[in-house]
């Protein structure tokens, strides 16, 4: 069974906070490629920042997400990904029209079920690494919610509940799935 679990969706939906909860519970987690890239770029020349060159940023995110995905089988148990390859490929395809999404989506599969936290205005904030507004986050969510089923993923929208309850919700879904197999 593929145990690389993707938690996708838009910025400001609580994904990073949810992954911190999984890490605190002892699960393997992979941080969002985008935030790692922004941090690296802010320390360097800043050429691949999303507000400078979004296509270069998306290409770097694809490379990083592919490396993250390749490393995951070395982990035992579930590995929880904060966004990942599909998000990056969807962004690049949306920006450039480059037909990359289906090819990468088929070649680098995550677990069949993908969890999407919906846009949540009450918790949405900007910061030095997230400069886009809430409307852009909603548009990103809508694109991803439409894309995942076309790639053969089962999408589960996370309820807007406390972070520990969200983690329990996901683990309960995975536990029920494992028992049914």
Helices and strands as residue ranges (DSSP letters): E 4-9, H 15-24, E 28-30, H 33-43, H 54-72, E 79-82, H 85-96, H 101-107, E 113-117, H 134-150, E 154-158, H 163-180
